[in-house]
Amino acid sequence: MRSGKMVTGRILNVTTKGYAVGVAGYVALLESNHALPETAAQIGTLQPFYVASMDKPRKLIKLSGVRREVADMEEMYRQSM
């Protein structure tokens, strides 16, 4: 995973700073101020996120929410290549 990349994951639970999100076997952080209301309401549902930042030594991945329309457009673009 790298910053700026779109990934899919599931919100696992609420944390003190936001939400824990399962992504490809890792647990990432979706901070409350980066979570879209429609994203936060769908706990347990597979949904798209952007990797906002990564700290590899500390194994900390921070995510940002993605609007469904944007994710659909990116998926269509990737399939057309």
Number of C-alpha atoms within 10 A of each C-alpha: 12 12 13 13 12 19 17 16 19 22 23 16 13 16 12 8 11 16 23 22 26 18 19 12 8 13 19 23 24 27 18 17 10 18 18 14 10 11 19 19 11 13 16 14 14 14 18 22 26 19 22 18 17 16 9 8 6 7 10 13 21 20 27 20 23 19 13 14 9 11 18 12 10 13 12 11 10 9 7 7 5
